[in-house]
């Protein structure tokens, strides 16, 4: 379906001659995506960005794919038309193929098969949209890893927003302090009130990492490759000094190797 002249894309005027907008993406961990949304940091980034720049958190990445109703002259889809969408069932009753399912195509060409090998398992039911010439169009989740999408009118403004986002996310040089999980929970309690308070008092970005991905992956406690729950402080040396002092004050279970402990003490001006 073509967009009519005068329509808007991302709040910007659109015509058939409108060039593609500059765009970058920043991969996020799930806890980073949650913090951007729940602690109002996304609004802060948008308010700091140049005019025309928009930042948004995308929790899932989707792609458009196509599947044919017939394959080699044989019916492979059971179609149930609906008011807003079409319900389809992949059937192998007639084709009797040895494959596990019906491959997705990137275009309306049976030879243009998805290079990542995605398919509809035989017997599965999906919702799609009737396209043309015996094809069904589908929106398919291609990744459940969240990311930050940044678009704008000028590439330099988009790049500046990306740098600001990386600063906020703790992607640049900073100070990492390992903590016990109970302290991580205290920082995040009541909508991250303590975390926000430390940021406000210190002027330092405080990124919390609970290493939930390692836990979900089943990493053993004694596994040396397993990450330790921690906070990552990003800011000026003075801001990190204040933030480290506040973390030490509120979090009683700091987990540090001796050399790390000495480094924090020196940063905070302790003996």
Secondary structure as GFF3:
##gff-version 3
##sequence-region A 1 271
A	DSSP	beta_strand	8	9	.	.	.	ID=ss1
A	DSSP	beta_strand	12	13	.	.	.	ID=ss2
A	DSSP	beta_strand	22	27	.	.	.	ID=ss3
A	DSSP	alpha_helix	30	38	.	.	.	ID=ss4
A	DSSP	alpha_helix	41	48	.	.	.	ID=ss5
A	DSSP	beta_strand	54	58	.	.	.	ID=ss6
A	DSSP	beta_strand	61	68	.	.	.	ID=ss7
A	DSSP	beta_strand	70	71	.	.	.	ID=ss8
A	DSSP	beta_strand	74	75	.	.	.	ID=ss9
A	DSSP	beta_strand	77	81	.	.	.	ID=ss10
A	DSSP	beta_strand	86	90	.	.	.	ID=ss11
A	DSSP	beta_strand	101	103	.	.	.	ID=ss12
A	DSSP	beta_strand	119	121	.	.	.	ID=ss13
A	DSSP	beta_strand	125	130	.	.	.	ID=ss14
A	DSSP	beta_strand	135	143	.	.	.	ID=ss15
A	DSSP	beta_strand	147	152	.	.	.	ID=ss16
A	DSSP	alpha_helix	155	169	.	.	.	ID=ss17
A	DSSP	beta_strand	175	178	.	.	.	ID=ss18
A	DSSP	alpha_helix	181	202	.	.	.	ID=ss19
A	DSSP	beta_strand	205	209	.	.	.	ID=ss20
A	DSSP	alpha_helix	212	216	.	.	.	ID=ss21
A	DSSP	beta_strand	230	234	.	.	.	ID=ss22
A	DSSP	alpha_helix	237	250	.	.	.	ID=ss23
A	DSSP	alpha_helix	258	267	.	.	.	ID=ss24
###
